[in-house]
Amino acid sequence: MQIVSSIFFFLHHQQQLFRDQKTYIRIEGFLKSVGYRAEKLSEVLGRFGAQISRLPKDASADLWHSVRNLEALADLPGDIWRISVKPSDAPAVCQAAGLQKGFLDWSGGLIWGVLEAGANPRPALQGFGGHATCIRGQKGALPRFQPEAPQLAVLSQKIRQKFDPRGILNTGLMD
């Protein structure tokens, strides 16, 4: 049993945020299955003029390491946000939030993006749903985690009080 991963990339649609960028697709599984799916995917995407390349195993591992560590965003000025939305809403949310640079994961359901320091993407989520977490930003400028609805906040506080009556676990982590 040999498990491998391969990666394909092709030019993304001409939306401003992602113009001239690449889309990466990771295929994992058994060697024969990966080969079959990669071939079929190449056929389908090729019909749309996609430029497809397959990365060698080491280059693929390096790429996914870079994606996992947000290396494309790390040196950029501004705040880094993790925004979860319905995948089909991702392009509209990126535009409404004013993302300067970013990338999508989970078929668009997870947006990693950079905003101007102190900017808040949460109002852009109204009408779409979802939530936003500040991964890197000025402490205290905005809540790091999506604020809970008032009724849920009361319930969460009661649960925390029952499990941690002295308030010693993760003090201030969710503030």
N, C-alpha and C positions, 0 to 999 in steps of 0.2 A: 504494500500500500504506500504510494507516494503522493504526498500532498504538496501542491505547488500554488503559487499565485502568479498571476501575470497582470500586466497593466496596459491599457490602451489609452490613447488620448486623441482628441480631435478638437477642432476649433469650435468654440461655443458661439451661440447666436450673438448678434451685434447689439446687445444691450450695453448701455454706457458703462455700468460698473464692471462688467466682465469683458469689455471690448478687447479683442486681440489676445485673449487669454486661452488657456487650454482647459479641457475637461478631462479628468482622469477617471477611469473606470477600473475597479479592482475586481478581479475574478479569482476565486479561490475554490479549492476542492481537489478531487482526484485528478491526476494527470490527464486521463482520457476525457473526463468531463470538462475540464478547463479548456482543453484543446478544441473540443466540439463547440462549446459556447463561445469561445473567442472567434472561431471561424464564422459562426452564424452571425455574431455581432458585427464582425467586419463586413460581411455581405450586406447586412441591413443598413449600416451606417454609411457604407460606401455608396449606396444609391442616393444619398443626400450630399455627396461630395465631400464627406469627411476625410480628412487626412489622418490615417491611422498608423500608429507605430507601436511595436511591442518592445517593452523594456526588458533588458536582461535581469535575471533574478537579483543581483546585487544592486543594480540601479533602482529596481522596484522597491527593495527594502529601504534604501536611502530615501527615496521619495516619500514613502509612507511614514518614515521616521520624522521627516521634515513637516509633513502635514500634521501629524500627531502633536508636535511641539510648536505649532503655529509659527514656524520660522519665517514664513512670508510676511508676517505681520509684526514680528518681534521688534524690529528696528525702526518701525514707523512711528512718527509722533501721534499722540492722541490716545484715546481709550480703546481698549479691546473689549468687544461684547460678544457673548454667546446668546443667540436668539433662536428659540424653538418655535416653529410655526408649521402650519399645514404646508406640505411641499409645493402645492400649486400657488400658494400665496407668496412664496419667497421673492420673486422679482418685484412685486408691488411693495412688499415690506422693505426691501433694500432701498428702493427709490424713496418711499415715504420717510424712512429713517434718516436718509441723507448719508448713507455709508460712503466713505471715501475709497475704501479698498476692502476686499473681503473674498471669502470663498464659501461655497455651499457643500454640505455633506448630507448624508441620509436622504439622497434624492431631492434635496432642497429643503428638507424639514429642519435642518440645523444650519444656521447662518453664523459664520465667524466673520466679524467685521471691525473696522476701525472707524471711529467717529472723532470729531474734534473734541479736545479735552473738555469735559464737563457737559457735553451734549447728552441728551436723554432719548434713547430710541423707543421708550415705552409708550409714549403717546401715539407713535406710528402703528402700534399693535391694535389700537382700538378699531373695532370693526373686523379684525382678522382673528383675534384670539392669540394665544401663545404667551410666552414669557421671555424676559431678557435678564441675563446675569452679567454684571460687570466683572470681567476677568482681570483687567488692569485699568486702573484709574485712580484719581485723587481720592484718598480715604475720606469719607464723610461728605463728599460733595453730593453724592446720590446714594440711595441704599444699594448695596451690592447685589442683593437678591430681589426678585420681583416682590413688591409688597403684597401681602395676602389681603383678600377681601375681609372686611371687618368681622363678619360672623366666623370665618375660618380662623382669623387671628385669635379670637377669643377661645375657640376650641383648641387651637394649637397651644396656647398659653396654659390652659387647664391640663392638657396632657403632659406638657413639660413639668408643670408643678407636681403632678402625681409621680412621674418617673424620676424627677430630680428636685425634691423639695428644698434642698439647701442651695440650689442654683450653682453647682460647681462644675457641671459638664458643659463644655463648649460655650462658655460665657461670652456673649457678644458676637458669636460667630455669624448668626443670622441677622444681625442688625445692619 
